Amino acid sequence: MANKNTRRRPPAAGGRRWLLPFMFFLLSFVPVLAVYYCLFAPLDIAPAGYRLEIPRGQSLYLLSNKMAADGLLPNALLARIWVRLHPGLNKLRPGIYLVQGPLTTVQLLQKLGSLEPVNRLTVVEGTTFHALLAALAQRQDLTHELDGKSDSEIMAALGLQQSYPEGLFAPDTYDIAPGDSDTFTLRRLYQRQQKILAQAWADRAPDLPYRNSYEALIMASIVEKETGSAAERSQIAGVFLRRLRASMRLQTDPTVIYGLGPAYGGHLSRADLEHPTPYNTYVIDGLPPTPIALPGQAAITAALHPASGDSYYFVARGDGTHQFSATLQEQNEAVRQFQLHRVEGYHSAPSSVSGQP
């Protein structure tokens, strides 16, 4: 008979030796798998894309939380940690973007600084200020604070000393961010134009007949309206500056058109050229009192670096370029050749130059 006091033998330990390593493996592998999934698995992006809005001053913390709340990012904290480990990615450009897949979290973070905004404002060189205002008024992505205000009221709202706005805002393409207003946008355009003008004025050619940079801006606006050919801008400026030095009137049609305003019917008559306005350079001496459009940087540079030469006249050839002449006789012959026998398709400036932003 077996002894009742005999102890039971413990089970063999080898049967459970796998359990501890397995638990360690799970505790190590599962977090790694989760991190990998959050960073490298394809994001759930709708076929139409994800509308990403980055207001000005938006922090990565708020942006990542917003994307996570929208179901785009699996984990906002991991996304922020990844960005901090890669400082070059921490570049948030204000704007509205359309994010389209397939993308992983890492790929999205890598693209944040290079996405192309879908909301942009393009102001074409030669646009008038009132055309710019009309374009801003139609933007649904802007907060409107200037509707119904006069030019002087707009300038006061911008905190500017000048009372007349023409020419003071830089044509260019600007990103529109959520929360932007028409006031904020115009202030950006003004600051850019002031920077461009100040740099160009500091680097101007010697012995120019301008009393100040504002007169150079006036000339730049005339150059801008006279030609859309980049190669001709400095030549046009040279002609006008030689006429100023010789006490000749500028006699440029765009200034007449600007002075006529809404009365301009699309064609200048002799009566229009003789009609006295502060902008009719067939009647007044020297420059008009203000710019006649928003000149771009190239036109400002041309006005401050005019081409040398002996031409005092020019006439449109009809292909967007001009024929330059040194004498009135040469000019009259050019007019007969290019103006009195216009061919089909004639235009005085390239069609790419538009008065609408």
CORHUSUL-V743472 format. One record per residue. PSI is psi in whole degrees, 0 to 359 (* if undefined). OMEGA is omega in whole degrees, 0 to 359 (999 if undefined). D_LAST is the distance of its C-alpha to the last C-alpha in whole Angstrom. Layout:
BEGIN
PSI & OMEGA & D_LAST
PSI & OMEGA & D_LAST
END
This chain:
BEGIN
139 & 181 & 109
148 & 179 & 105
126 & 181 & 105
337 & 183 & 103
0 & 180 & 102
128 & 181 & 100
149 & 175 & 97
143 & 178 & 94
132 & 179 & 92
150 & 179 & 89
154 & 180 & 86
131 & 182 & 85
335 & 184 & 82
338 & 182 & 81
339 & 182 & 79
8 & 181 & 77
335 & 181 & 76
341 & 190 & 73
314 & 182 & 72
313 & 176 & 71
325 & 180 & 69
317 & 178 & 67
319 & 178 & 66
319 & 179 & 65
315 & 180 & 63
315 & 181 & 61
333 & 180 & 60
320 & 189 & 59
321 & 184 & 57
313 & 177 & 55
320 & 179 & 53
318 & 179 & 52
320 & 180 & 51
317 & 179 & 49
315 & 180 & 47
316 & 180 & 47
314 & 183 & 46
329 & 186 & 43
329 & 190 & 42
357 & 176 & 42
148 & 178 & 42
136 & 179 & 39
156 & 179 & 37
85 & 182 & 37
127 & 181 & 33
153 & 179 & 33
327 & 180 & 31
352 & 180 & 28
171 & 179 & 28
127 & 180 & 28
109 & 182 & 25
118 & 180 & 25
123 & 179 & 24
99 & 177 & 24
163 & 177 & 24
134 & 181 & 24
5 & 180 & 27
132 & 177 & 28
157 & 177 & 32
325 & 180 & 33
309 & 181 & 36
321 & 182 & 34
315 & 181 & 31
321 & 177 & 34
322 & 179 & 36
316 & 180 & 33
325 & 177 & 33
319 & 179 & 37
329 & 178 & 37
356 & 180 & 35
11 & 180 & 37
310 & 180 & 35
134 & 176 & 37
327 & 184 & 41
113 & 183 & 42
323 & 182 & 39
314 & 179 & 42
323 & 178 & 42
318 & 180 & 39
320 & 178 & 39
318 & 179 & 42
317 & 180 & 40
319 & 180 & 37
331 & 176 & 40
348 & 179 & 42
79 & 187 & 39
332 & 181 & 37
345 & 181 & 34
347 & 187 & 33
61 & 180 & 33
102 & 180 & 29
118 & 176 & 27
122 & 178 & 23
142 & 179 & 21
182 & 177 & 19
127 & 186 & 20
155 & 174 & 21
111 & 181 & 23
123 & 180 & 26
142 & 182 & 28
181 & 1 & 32
140 & 178 & 34
148 & 169 & 34
171 & 177 & 37
315 & 180 & 37
317 & 180 & 37
321 & 178 & 34
314 & 180 & 32
325 & 178 & 33
333 & 183 & 32
352 & 187 & 29
321 & 182 & 28
355 & 184 & 26
5 & 177 & 25
145 & 178 & 23
123 & 180 & 19
146 & 176 & 17
342 & 179 & 16
107 & 181 & 14
152 & 175 & 11
120 & 177 & 8
119 & 178 & 6
116 & 184 & 4
141 & 176 & 5
136 & 180 & 9
355 & 174 & 9
144 & 174 & 7
161 & 180 & 9
320 & 181 & 10
327 & 174 & 11
323 & 176 & 7
316 & 178 & 6
318 & 180 & 10
321 & 179 & 9
318 & 179 & 7
322 & 182 & 9
335 & 181 & 12
354 & 183 & 11
120 & 177 & 12
349 & 180 & 15
10 & 177 & 15
147 & 169 & 15
131 & 187 & 18
117 & 180 & 18
351 & 188 & 20
2 & 183 & 18
132 & 176 & 18
358 & 181 & 20
148 & 176 & 20
171 & 180 & 20
314 & 181 & 19
324 & 177 & 22
323 & 177 & 22
316 & 180 & 19
322 & 177 & 20
321 & 179 & 24
331 & 178 & 22
354 & 181 & 21
29 & 184 & 24
149 & 181 & 23
328 & 181 & 25
146 & 180 & 23
341 & 182 & 23
125 & 191 & 20
343 & 189 & 16
133 & 175 & 15
348 & 189 & 14
3 & 186 & 16
134 & 191 & 13
124 & 171 & 12
135 & 180 & 9
184 & 174 & 9
129 & 185 & 10
140 & 175 & 11
137 & 177 & 14
123 & 181 & 14
157 & 178 & 18
134 & 179 & 20
352 & 179 & 21
146 & 177 & 18
167 & 176 & 17
327 & 177 & 14
311 & 180 & 17
319 & 181 & 17
314 & 179 & 14
324 & 178 & 13
322 & 176 & 17
314 & 180 & 16
321 & 180 & 13
313 & 181 & 16
322 & 179 & 19
317 & 180 & 17
321 & 179 & 16
321 & 178 & 20
315 & 179 & 21
313 & 184 & 20
318 & 181 & 21
318 & 180 & 24
317 & 180 & 25
322 & 180 & 24
321 & 179 & 26
334 & 184 & 29
18 & 187 & 29
157 & 175 & 29
156 & 181 & 31
158 & 170 & 34
39 & 174 & 35
147 & 185 & 32
28 & 178 & 32
139 & 176 & 29
335 & 182 & 31
176 & 183 & 28
335 & 179 & 25
321 & 177 & 23
325 & 175 & 25
323 & 178 & 23
321 & 176 & 20
313 & 179 & 20
318 & 180 & 21
321 & 180 & 19
325 & 177 & 16
315 & 177 & 18
317 & 181 & 19
320 & 182 & 15
339 & 182 & 15
331 & 183 & 18
145 & 172 & 18
4 & 181 & 15
119 & 181 & 19
324 & 183 & 19
341 & 186 & 23
347 & 188 & 23
312 & 182 & 21
329 & 176 & 24
316 & 178 & 26
315 & 179 & 24
320 & 179 & 24
318 & 178 & 28
310 & 184 & 29
323 & 180 & 27
324 & 175 & 29
323 & 178 & 32
320 & 178 & 32
316 & 181 & 32
329 & 181 & 35
7 & 181 & 37
31 & 174 & 36
148 & 176 & 34
148 & 184 & 31
323 & 177 & 28
59 & 180 & 27
126 & 186 & 24
320 & 182 & 22
328 & 178 & 18
324 & 178 & 20
315 & 180 & 22
318 & 180 & 19
319 & 180 & 18
329 & 178 & 21
331 & 180 & 22
224 & 181 & 19
344 & 181 & 19
346 & 179 & 22
126 & 185 & 20
9 & 179 & 21
352 & 179 & 20
131 & 180 & 23
126 & 177 & 24
170 & 176 & 28
324 & 178 & 31
323 & 177 & 31
318 & 182 & 27
337 & 180 & 28
351 & 183 & 31
122 & 185 & 30
122 & 169 & 30
163 & 178 & 27
347 & 184 & 26
358 & 182 & 24
98 & 184 & 26
1 & 168 & 27
344 & 184 & 29
318 & 184 & 31
160 & 174 & 30
147 & 175 & 32
204 & 184 & 30
153 & 171 & 26
168 & 187 & 24
336 & 182 & 24
168 & 170 & 21
161 & 180 & 18
3 & 180 & 16
181 & 176 & 12
103 & 182 & 11
145 & 176 & 13
176 & 183 & 13
322 & 181 & 16
321 & 179 & 18
322 & 177 & 17
317 & 177 & 19
318 & 180 & 22
319 & 180 & 22
333 & 181 & 23
357 & 175 & 25
64 & 183 & 27
151 & 178 & 27
144 & 175 & 29
162 & 180 & 33
187 & 182 & 34
9 & 183 & 36
141 & 177 & 33
356 & 185 & 32
158 & 171 & 30
154 & 179 & 28
145 & 182 & 27
134 & 178 & 24
336 & 182 & 26
357 & 178 & 24
15 & 181 & 23
355 & 177 & 20
177 & 185 & 23
154 & 172 & 25
123 & 182 & 29
142 & 183 & 30
147 & 180 & 34
336 & 183 & 36
161 & 179 & 38
325 & 178 & 37
315 & 177 & 39
322 & 180 & 37
317 & 180 & 34
321 & 178 & 36
321 & 179 & 37
322 & 178 & 33
316 & 179 & 32
323 & 183 & 35
317 & 189 & 34
340 & 184 & 30
319 & 185 & 29
343 & 179 & 33
61 & 183 & 33
138 & 179 & 29
165 & 178 & 29
137 & 181 & 28
6 & 180 & 24
137 & 171 & 24
145 & 186 & 20
342 & 179 & 20
156 & 180 & 17
144 & 182 & 16
345 & 180 & 14
344 & 178 & 12
116 & 187 & 10
147 & 176 & 7
1 & 181 & 7
136 & 179 & 4
* & 999 & 0
END
